[in-house]
Amino acid sequence: MSVRARRGKRRKLKNEINVVPYIDVMLVLLIIFMVTAPLMNLGVDVQLPESNAKSITEQKDPVVVSVDRDGNYFLAIETGNNQAVDVDTLGARVRALVANNPDVAVYVAADGAGSYQNVMDAMVLLQNAGVERVGLMSQPRQDGTR
């Protein structure tokens, strides 16, 4: 009878998957990816392309914001009329121009030897003034290569 009692109490097979180890592995992988993901895009070497861009023809005179080597701003509403302005005046005048004509063309002309930060500050200032699209000005190449 003792042999039969042992057979009668046989364990039933479970048809469930134990997911606890899988969850542990998944959480470890998640932590590893969260730690390493920001480190993947730290430094990227970029070689900017050089080309001969076609000039844009506009019916109206564009607004040109010039930034010199030292980070000083100049505003030219009419062709050849550069006026030295400070940050607050530039923002107010461009905001007024955009309020009157939302489709006005605004370009940034910066000194090539100046800091890239000065160009970015000018573009942020124009964006805060309500300009949706800003163009960058450059000199055409003299050597004619592509």
C-alpha positions in Angstrom: 0.0 0.0 0.0 2.9 2.3 0.6 3.9 1.9 -3.1 0.5 2.7 -4.2 0.2 5.8 -2.0 3.3 7.1 -3.6 1.9 6.7 -7.1 -1.3 8.3 -6.2 0.3 11.5 -5.1 2.2 12.0 -8.4 2.8 15.6 -9.2 0.9 17.1 -12.1 2.9 18.7 -14.9 2.6 22.5 -15.0 2.1 24.0 -18.4 3.2 27.5 -17.3 6.4 29.3 -18.3 8.4 30.8 -15.5 8.9 34.3 -16.7 10.8 35.7 -13.7 14.3 34.9 -15.2 13.3 36.5 -18.5 12.1 39.7 -16.7 15.4 39.9 -14.8 17.4 39.6 -18.1 15.2 42.2 -19.7 15.7 44.7 -16.9 19.5 44.2 -17.0 19.5 44.8 -20.8 17.3 47.8 -20.4 19.7 49.4 -17.8 22.7 48.6 -20.1 21.0 50.3 -23.1 19.9 53.3 -21.0 23.5 53.8 -19.8 25.2 53.3 -23.2 22.7 55.1 -25.5 23.8 58.7 -24.6 27.4 57.8 -25.2 26.8 56.6 -28.7 26.4 60.1 -30.3 29.0 62.1 -28.4 31.3 62.9 -31.3 30.7 62.8 -35.0 33.2 64.2 -37.5 31.4 66.1 -40.2 32.9 67.3 -43.5 30.5 69.9 -44.8 30.0 69.8 -48.6 31.2 72.6 -50.8 29.2 73.6 -53.8 28.3 76.6 -56.0 24.8 77.4 -55.0 22.5 79.3 -57.2 21.5 82.8 -56.1 17.9 83.4 -55.0 15.9 86.0 -56.8 13.4 87.9 -54.8 10.9 90.5 -55.8 11.3 92.5 -52.6 14.4 93.5 -50.8 15.2 90.9 -48.1 16.0 91.7 -44.5 19.7 90.9 -43.8 21.0 90.5 -40.3 24.8 90.7 -40.3 27.0 89.4 -37.5 30.6 90.5 -37.4 33.6 88.7 -36.0 33.1 90.1 -32.5 29.4 89.2 -32.4 27.9 92.6 -33.1 24.6 92.7 -35.0 23.8 94.9 -38.0 20.3 95.1 -39.6 19.8 96.0 -43.3 16.2 96.5 -44.2 17.0 98.2 -47.5 19.9 97.1 -49.7 23.2 98.6 -48.5 21.7 100.3 -45.4 23.4 98.5 -42.5 22.6 99.9 -39.0 24.3 98.7 -35.9 21.7 97.4 -33.4 21.8 95.7 -30.0 20.0 92.5 -29.3 16.8 94.0 -27.9 16.4 96.5 -30.8 17.1 93.8 -33.4 14.4 91.5 -31.9 11.9 94.3 -31.7 12.5 95.6 -35.3 12.4 92.1 -36.8 9.2 91.3 -34.8 7.6 94.4 -36.2 8.6 93.5 -39.8 7.3 90.0 -39.4 4.0 91.3 -38.0 3.5 93.5 -41.0 4.7 91.0 -43.6 4.9 87.3 -42.4 6.4 86.2 -45.7 9.4 88.6 -45.5 12.7 86.9 -46.4 15.3 87.1 -43.6 18.9 86.1 -44.2 21.9 85.9 -41.8 25.3 87.0 -43.1 28.2 86.3 -40.7 31.9 86.7 -40.8 33.6 83.4 -41.8 36.3 83.9 -39.1 33.7 84.6 -36.4 32.3 82.1 -33.9 29.6 79.6 -35.0 27.9 80.5 -31.6 27.3 84.0 -32.8 25.4 82.7 -35.9 23.4 80.3 -33.7 22.5 83.2 -31.3 21.3 85.3 -34.2 19.2 82.5 -35.6 17.6 81.9 -32.1 17.0 85.6 -31.8 15.2 85.6 -35.2 13.2 82.5 -34.3 12.0 84.2 -31.0 11.0 87.2 -33.1 8.6 85.1 -35.1 10.6 84.4 -38.2 9.8 80.9 -39.4 12.5 80.5 -42.1 16.0 81.9 -42.0 18.5 81.7 -44.9 22.2 81.8 -44.6 24.3 84.0 -47.0 27.6 83.0 -48.4 30.1 84.2 -51.0 30.3 82.4 -54.3 33.4 80.5 -55.0 36.1 82.2 -57.0 37.8 79.1 -58.4 34.6 77.7 -60.0 35.1 74.1 -58.7 32.3 72.0 -57.3 
